[in-house]
Amino acid sequence: MGSKYMYHGIDITLDVYEKICSVVELMAEKENKSFDECYLLFSLSNVYELLQIEESLMWSESAEYLLDEYYRNQKLSYAG
């Protein structure tokens, strides 16, 4: 992860970090796995990468939406 995220001159670093943490916590609860296990899985995903691109605005979406996107992308990966 980069060290600082900026969007239109506003530091959104904390927003990005908190969003990642929230998504991983939801995932850990849903899958009954540890935070660390889920962080590793999530960090390999396209959604995680998009969260770090400020212009994608993924950081402004809810953690629930991002987790749904993660699962949707996982299904597409396995189906393809």
N, C-alpha and C positions, 0 to 999 in steps of 0.2 A: 504494500500500500504506500501511496505517496505520503509526504509528511504534512502537506497543507492543501486544502481544497478551497477554491475561491469561485464564487458565482456572482457576476456583475459587481465585483469589488467587495463582496461580503464573504467573510470567512465562514464556510459551511463544514469545516473539518469535524467539529463535534457532532453535527447532524449526521454526517456520513458514518462516523464511528458508532454512534448510538443506534442508527438504523441497522447496521450490520449486527450489532449485539442483540437487538430486538428480534430480528429474523432468526438468528441462530438459537436464541432462547425458545422461540415458538417451535422451531424444528426439533429441538431436543425434547421438548415436552410431548410433541405429537408422536415422535418416533421412539420415545423412551430410551434415548441414548444420552451420552454425556455431552456437555457443551463443547468440549474439545473435539470429539468425534464429528459433531455436526459442523463445527467451524471449518474443519478440514474439508469436508464434503462441499460445503457452501463456497469456500474460497476457490474451489476448482470450477465454479460455475460461471456461465455467461452473465447471470444476474449480478453476481459479485463484481465482475468486471465493469458492467454498466453503471453500477452504483458509484464507481470511482471516476466516471466521466461526468463532470459537472453539468455539461450541456444536455445530457440525457434526461435530466430531471428525475431520475429514478430515486434519488435520495429524498424527494418530496412525497413519494408514495407511502402508503401505510405498510407496516411490516407484514400484515396479512396478505396484502396484494403481492408483495415481493416474494413471499413464500409460495403463493399460488403460481406465480411466474416460474419460480425455481422448479416446482413439481411439473408444470406444463413442459418446460424445456427438457426435463429429465425424460418424460414420456416420449417426446419427439426424438431424443437422442437414441433411445432404445428401439423405437419403431423404425428408425432410418437405417 
